[in-house]
Amino acid sequence: MAGNSKRNIIQLESTAGTGYRYTVTKSRKLHPERIEFKKYDPVVRKHVVFKETK
Protein backbone atom coordinates (compact mmCIF):
# COMPACT_ATOMS: atom_id res chain seq x y z
CA MET A 1 0.00 0.00 0.00
CA ALA A 2 2.73 2.49 0.89
CA GLY A 3 5.47 0.97 -1.23
CA ASN A 4 6.76 3.93 -3.23
CA SER A 5 4.64 6.69 -1.77
CA LYS A 6 5.55 9.37 0.74
CA ARG A 7 3.09 7.95 3.27
CA ASN A 8 4.21 5.66 6.09
CA ILE A 9 2.29 2.79 7.60
CA ILE A 10 1.75 3.29 11.34
CA GLN A 11 -0.15 1.50 14.09
CA LEU A 12 -2.59 3.12 16.48
CA GLU A 13 -2.93 1.33 19.84
CA SER A 14 -5.86 1.65 22.22
CA THR A 15 -5.31 3.54 25.46
CA ALA A 16 -7.92 1.34 27.15
CA GLY A 17 -5.25 -1.33 27.66
CA THR A 18 -6.91 -3.94 25.45
CA GLY A 19 -4.05 -4.21 22.97
CA TYR A 20 -6.37 -3.56 20.02
CA ARG A 21 -4.66 -1.78 17.11
CA TYR A 22 -5.60 -0.05 13.89
CA THR A 23 -3.20 0.17 10.94
CA VAL A 24 -3.30 3.47 9.01
CA THR A 25 -1.03 5.57 6.83
CA LYS A 26 0.12 9.12 7.44
CA SER A 27 2.23 11.68 5.65
CA ARG A 28 5.44 12.26 7.58
CA LYS A 29 5.89 15.61 5.83
CA LEU A 30 2.49 17.03 6.89
CA HIS A 31 2.32 15.37 10.34
CA PRO A 32 5.80 14.78 11.80
CA GLU A 33 4.42 14.53 15.36
CA ARG A 34 2.71 11.46 16.80
CA ILE A 35 -1.00 11.40 16.10
CA GLU A 36 -4.00 10.53 18.25
CA PHE A 37 -7.48 9.57 17.07
CA LYS A 38 -10.66 8.78 18.93
CA LYS A 39 -11.83 5.50 17.38
CA TYR A 40 -14.00 2.51 18.27
CA ASP A 41 -12.45 -0.27 20.37
CA PRO A 42 -14.54 -3.44 19.87
CA VAL A 43 -13.05 -5.13 22.95
CA VAL A 44 -14.50 -2.57 25.38
CA ARG A 45 -17.29 -1.66 22.90
CA LYS A 46 -16.88 2.11 23.04
CA HIS A 47 -14.85 4.95 21.54
CA VAL A 48 -11.45 5.55 23.15
CA VAL A 49 -8.29 7.45 22.24
CA PHE A 50 -5.81 5.57 20.05
CA LYS A 51 -2.16 6.72 20.06
CA GLU A 52 0.54 6.11 17.50
CA THR A 53 3.09 3.44 18.41
CA LYS A 54 6.54 2.82 16.95
PDB file as gemmi writes it, atoms N, CA and C in Angstrom:
CRYST1    1.000    1.000    1.000  90.00  90.00  90.00 P 1                      
ATOM      1  N   MET A   1       0.823  -1.185   0.000  1.00  0.00           N  
ATOM      2  CA  MET A   1       0.000   0.000   0.000  1.00  0.00           C  
ATOM      3  C   MET A   1       0.866   1.248   0.000  1.00  0.00           C  
ATOM      4  N   ALA A   2       1.889   1.304   0.819  1.00  0.00           N  
ATOM      5  CA  ALA A   2       2.726   2.494   0.894  1.00  0.00           C  
ATOM      6  C   ALA A   2       4.119   2.191   0.351  1.00  0.00           C  
ATOM      7  N   GLY A   3       4.187   1.406  -0.698  1.00  0.00           N  
ATOM      8  CA  GLY A   3       5.466   0.969  -1.230  1.00  0.00           C  
ATOM      9  C   GLY A   3       6.366   2.092  -1.694  1.00  0.00           C  
ATOM     10  N   ASN A   4       5.928   2.865  -2.685  1.00  0.00           N  
ATOM     11  CA  ASN A   4       6.764   3.928  -3.232  1.00  0.00           C  
ATOM     12  C   ASN A   4       6.235   5.306  -2.907  1.00  0.00           C  
ATOM     13  N   SER A   5       5.238   5.390  -2.058  1.00  0.00           N  
ATOM     14  CA  SER A   5       4.637   6.687  -1.768  1.00  0.00           C  
ATOM     15  C   SER A   5       5.364   7.382  -0.620  1.00  0.00           C  
ATOM     16  N   LYS A   6       4.951   8.602  -0.342  1.00  0.00           N  
ATOM     17  CA  LYS A   6       5.552   9.368   0.744  1.00  0.00           C  
ATOM     18  C   LYS A   6       4.792   9.182   2.047  1.00  0.00           C  
ATOM     19  N   ARG A   7       3.872   8.226   2.059  1.00  0.00           N  
ATOM     20  CA  ARG A   7       3.088   7.950   3.267  1.00  0.00           C  
ATOM     21  C   ARG A   7       3.671   6.725   3.969  1.00  0.00           C  
ATOM     22  N   ASN A   8       3.673   6.756   5.292  1.00  0.00           N  
ATOM     23  CA  ASN A   8       4.214   5.661   6.088  1.00  0.00           C  
ATOM     24  C   ASN A   8       3.085   4.911   6.771  1.00  0.00           C  
ATOM     25  N   ILE A   9       3.256   3.602   6.896  1.00  0.00           N  
ATOM     26  CA  ILE A   9       2.285   2.785   7.603  1.00  0.00           C  
ATOM     27  C   ILE A   9       2.595   2.871   9.093  1.00  0.00           C  
ATOM     28  N   ILE A  10       1.571   3.198   9.891  1.00  0.00           N  
ATOM     29  CA  ILE A  10       1.747   3.286  11.343  1.00  0.00           C  
ATOM     30  C   ILE A  10       0.658   2.476  12.024  1.00  0.00           C  
ATOM     31  N   GLN A  11       0.860   2.197  13.306  1.00  0.00           N  
ATOM     32  CA  GLN A  11      -0.148   1.501  14.091  1.00  0.00           C  
ATOM     33  C   GLN A  11      -0.648   2.411  15.191  1.00  0.00           C  
ATOM     34  N   LEU A  12      -1.956   2.376  15.404  1.00  0.00           N  
ATOM     35  CA  LEU A  12      -2.587   3.122  16.485  1.00  0.00           C  
ATOM     36  C   LEU A  12      -3.037   2.107  17.523  1.00  0.00           C  
ATOM     37  N   GLU A  13      -2.586   2.273  18.778  1.00  0.00           N  
ATOM     38  CA  GLU A  13      -2.929   1.326  19.837  1.00  0.00           C  
ATOM     39  C   GLU A  13      -3.888   1.968  20.824  1.00  0.00           C  
ATOM     40  N   SER A  14      -4.837   1.170  21.298  1.00  0.00           N  
ATOM     41  CA  SER A  14      -5.863   1.647  22.218  1.00  0.00           C  
ATOM     42  C   SER A  14      -5.257   2.025  23.561  1.00  0.00           C  
ATOM     43  N   THR A  15      -5.757   3.131  24.134  1.00  0.00           N  
ATOM     44  CA  THR A  15      -5.306   3.542  25.461  1.00  0.00           C  
ATOM     45  C   THR A  15      -6.122   2.867  26.557  1.00  0.00           C  
ATOM     46  N   ALA A  16      -7.109   2.048  26.169  1.00  0.00           N  
ATOM     47  CA  ALA A  16      -7.924   1.342  27.150  1.00  0.00           C  
ATOM     48  C   ALA A  16      -7.201   0.120  27.701  1.00  0.00           C  
ATOM     49  N   GLY A  17      -6.029  -0.205  27.162  1.00  0.00           N  
ATOM     50  CA  GLY A  17      -5.251  -1.332  27.664  1.00  0.00           C  
ATOM     51  C   GLY A  17      -5.680  -2.678  27.112  1.00  0.00           C  
ATOM     52  N   THR A  18      -6.440  -2.683  26.024  1.00  0.00           N  
ATOM     53  CA  THR A  18      -6.912  -3.943  25.453  1.00  0.00           C  
ATOM     54  C   THR A  18      -5.926  -4.538  24.464  1.00  0.00           C  
ATOM     55  N   GLY A  19      -4.997  -3.730  23.959  1.00  0.00           N  
ATOM     56  CA  GLY A  19      -4.045  -4.212  22.970  1.00  0.00           C  
ATOM     57  C   GLY A  19      -4.579  -4.165  21.551  1.00  0.00           C  
ATOM     58  N   TYR A  20      -5.786  -3.650  21.355  1.00  0.00           N  
ATOM     59  CA  TYR A  20      -6.369  -3.560  20.021  1.00  0.00           C  
ATOM     60  C   TYR A  20      -5.658  -2.468  19.236  1.00  0.00           C  
ATOM     61  N   ARG A  21      -5.392  -2.730  17.947  1.00  0.00           N  
ATOM     62  CA  ARG A  21      -4.657  -1.782  17.108  1.00  0.00           C  
ATOM     63  C   ARG A  21      -5.338  -1.585  15.763  1.00  0.00           C  
ATOM     64  N   TYR A  22      -5.219  -0.383  15.264  1.00  0.00           N  
ATOM     65  CA  TYR A  22      -5.597  -0.049  13.893  1.00  0.00           C  
ATOM     66  C   TYR A  22      -4.316   0.212  13.113  1.00  0.00           C  
ATOM     67  N   THR A  23      -4.311  -0.135  11.818  1.00  0.00           N  
ATOM     68  CA  THR A  23      -3.196   0.173  10.936  1.00  0.00           C  
ATOM     69  C   THR A  23      -3.668   1.232   9.954  1.00  0.00           C  
ATOM     70  N   VAL A  24      -2.952   2.368   9.897  1.00  0.00           N  
ATOM     71  CA  VAL A  24      -3.304   3.472   9.014  1.00  0.00           C  
ATOM     72  C   VAL A  24      -2.028   4.011   8.379  1.00  0.00           C  
ATOM     73  N   THR A  25      -2.183   4.904   7.407  1.00  0.00           N  
ATOM     74  CA  THR A  25      -1.028   5.569   6.827  1.00  0.00           C  
ATOM     75  C   THR A  25      -1.091   7.048   7.155  1.00  0.00           C  
ATOM     76  N   LYS A  26       0.078   7.673   7.221  1.00  0.00           N  
ATOM     77  CA  LYS A  26       0.124   9.121   7.436  1.00  0.00           C  
ATOM     78  C   LYS A  26       1.289   9.696   6.663  1.00  0.00           C  
ATOM     79  N   SER A  27       1.177  10.966   6.347  1.00  0.00           N  
ATOM     80  CA  SER A  27       2.229  11.684   5.653  1.00  0.00           C  
ATOM     81  C   SER A  27       3.199  12.236   6.691  1.00  0.00           C  
ATOM     82  N   ARG A  28       4.436  11.795   6.625  1.00  0.00           N  
ATOM     83  CA  ARG A  28       5.440  12.262   7.581  1.00  0.00           C  
ATOM     84  C   ARG A  28       5.763  13.741   7.372  1.00  0.00           C  
ATOM     85  N   LYS A  29       5.601  14.211   6.142  1.00  0.00           N  
ATOM     86  CA  LYS A  29       5.887  15.613   5.833  1.00  0.00           C  
ATOM     87  C   LYS A  29       4.845  16.552   6.451  1.00  0.00           C  
ATOM     88  N   LEU A  30       3.559  16.175   6.374  1.00  0.00           N  
ATOM     89  CA  LEU A  30       2.494  17.026   6.893  1.00  0.00           C  
ATOM     90  C   LEU A  30       2.283  16.867   8.394  1.00  0.00           C  
ATOM     91  N   HIS A  31       2.553  15.664   8.929  1.00  0.00           N  
ATOM     92  CA  HIS A  31       2.318  15.374  10.344  1.00  0.00           C  
ATOM     93  C   HIS A  31       3.532  14.687  10.952  1.00  0.00           C  
ATOM     94  N   PRO A  32       4.605  15.424  11.241  1.00  0.00           N  
ATOM     95  CA  PRO A  32       5.803  14.784  11.797  1.00  0.00           C  
ATOM     96  C   PRO A  32       5.615  14.332  13.246  1.00  0.00           C  
ATOM     97  N   GLU A  33       4.648  14.911  13.964  1.00  0.00           N  
ATOM     98  CA  GLU A  33       4.422  14.534  15.364  1.00  0.00           C  
ATOM     99  C   GLU A  33       3.579  13.255  15.425  1.00  0.00           C  
ATOM    100  N   ARG A  34       3.539  12.650  16.605  1.00  0.00           N  
ATOM    101  CA  ARG A  34       2.709  11.461  16.800  1.00  0.00           C  
ATOM    102  C   ARG A  34       1.242  11.873  16.825  1.00  0.00           C  
ATOM    103  N   ILE A  35       0.400  11.045  16.223  1.00  0.00           N  
ATOM    104  CA  ILE A  35      -1.005  11.398  16.099  1.00  0.00           C  
ATOM    105  C   ILE A  35      -1.856  10.618  17.093  1.00  0.00           C  
ATOM    106  N   GLU A  36      -3.021  11.166  17.391  1.00  0.00           N  
ATOM    107  CA  GLU A  36      -4.005  10.530  18.250  1.00  0.00           C  
ATOM    108  C   GLU A  36      -5.364  10.652  17.584  1.00  0.00           C  
ATOM    109  N   PHE A  37      -6.125   9.571  17.604  1.00  0.00           N  
ATOM    110  CA  PHE A  37      -7.477   9.568  17.073  1.00  0.00           C  
ATOM    111  C   PHE A  37      -8.408   8.968  18.107  1.00  0.00           C  
ATOM    112  N   LYS A  38      -9.641   9.408  18.106  1.00  0.00           N  
ATOM    113  CA  LYS A  38     -10.661   8.779  18.927  1.00  0.00           C  
ATOM    114  C   LYS A  38     -11.422   7.828  18.013  1.00  0.00           C  
ATOM    115  N   LYS A  39     -11.241   6.524  18.243  1.00  0.00           N  
ATOM    116  CA  LYS A  39     -11.828   5.502  17.383  1.00  0.00           C  
ATOM    117  C   LYS A  39     -12.507   4.438  18.240  1.00  0.00           C  
ATOM    118  N   TYR A  40     -13.227   3.547  17.572  1.00  0.00           N  
ATOM    119  CA  TYR A  40     -13.998   2.512  18.265  1.00  0.00           C  
ATOM    120  C   TYR A  40     -13.099   1.342  18.634  1.00  0.00           C  
ATOM    121  N   ASP A  41     -13.155   0.915  19.892  1.00  0.00           N  
ATOM    122  CA  ASP A  41     -12.448  -0.273  20.367  1.00  0.00           C  
ATOM    123  C   ASP A  41     -13.484  -1.368  20.587  1.00  0.00           C  
ATOM    124  N   PRO A  42     -13.507  -2.406  19.745  1.00  0.00           N  
ATOM    125  CA  PRO A  42     -14.538  -3.436  19.870  1.00  0.00           C  
ATOM    126  C   PRO A  42     -14.398  -4.303  21.113  1.00  0.00           C  
ATOM    127  N   VAL A  43     -13.240  -4.319  21.751  1.00  0.00           N  
ATOM    128  CA  VAL A  43     -13.054  -5.129  22.950  1.00  0.00           C  
ATOM    129  C   VAL A  43     -13.843  -4.542  24.118  1.00  0.00           C  
ATOM    130  N   VAL A  44     -13.748  -3.225  24.306  1.00  0.00           N  
ATOM    131  CA  VAL A  44     -14.503  -2.571  25.384  1.00  0.00           C  
ATOM    132  C   VAL A  44     -15.831  -2.007  24.882  1.00  0.00           C  
ATOM    133  N   ARG A  45     -16.059  -2.080  23.561  1.00  0.00           N  
ATOM    134  CA  ARG A  45     -17.293  -1.661  22.903  1.00  0.00           C  
ATOM    135  C   ARG A  45     -17.631  -0.198  23.149  1.00  0.00           C  
ATOM    136  N   LYS A  46     -16.638   0.670  23.005  1.00  0.00           N  
ATOM    137  CA  LYS A  46     -16.875   2.110  23.039  1.00  0.00           C  
ATOM    138  C   LYS A  46     -15.716   2.836  22.370  1.00  0.00           C  
ATOM    139  N   HIS A  47     -15.888   4.137  22.150  1.00  0.00           N  
ATOM    140  CA  HIS A  47     -14.846   4.946  21.536  1.00  0.00           C  
ATOM    141  C   HIS A  47     -13.825   5.353  22.593  1.00  0.00           C  
ATOM    142  N   VAL A  48     -12.555   5.160  22.264  1.00  0.00           N  
ATOM    143  CA  VAL A  48     -11.453   5.552  23.145  1.00  0.00           C  
ATOM    144  C   VAL A  48     -10.374   6.209  22.297  1.00  0.00           C  
ATOM    145  N   VAL A  49      -9.402   6.808  22.943  1.00  0.00           N  
ATOM    146  CA  VAL A  49      -8.287   7.450  22.236  1.00  0.00           C  
ATOM    147  C   VAL A  49      -7.277   6.383  21.827  1.00  0.00           C  
ATOM    148  N   PHE A  50      -6.844   6.451  20.575  1.00  0.00           N  
ATOM    149  CA  PHE A  50      -5.812   5.573  20.053  1.00  0.00           C  
ATOM    150  C   PHE A  50      -4.584   6.427  19.788  1.00  0.00           C  
ATOM    151  N   LYS A  51      -3.406   5.985  20.244  1.00  0.00           N  
ATOM    152  CA  LYS A  51      -2.164   6.720  20.060  1.00  0.00           C  
ATOM    153  C   LYS A  51      -1.228   5.964  19.143  1.00  0.00           C  
ATOM    154  N   GLU A  52      -0.422   6.708  18.416  1.00  0.00           N  
ATOM    155  CA  GLU A  52       0.538   6.114  17.500  1.00  0.00           C  
ATOM    156  C   GLU A  52       1.651   5.404  18.269  1.00  0.00           C  
ATOM    157  N   THR A  53       1.985   4.187  17.822  1.00  0.00           N  
ATOM    158  CA  THR A  53       3.089   3.441  18.415  1.00  0.00           C  
ATOM    159  C   THR A  53       4.239   3.393  17.415  1.00  0.00           C  
ATOM    160  N   LYS A  54       5.373   2.891  17.837  1.00  0.00           N  
ATOM    161  CA  LYS A  54       6.537   2.819  16.950  1.00  0.00           C  
ATOM    162  C   LYS A  54       6.368   1.775  15.882  1.00  0.00           C  
TER     163      LYS A  54                                                      
END                                                                             
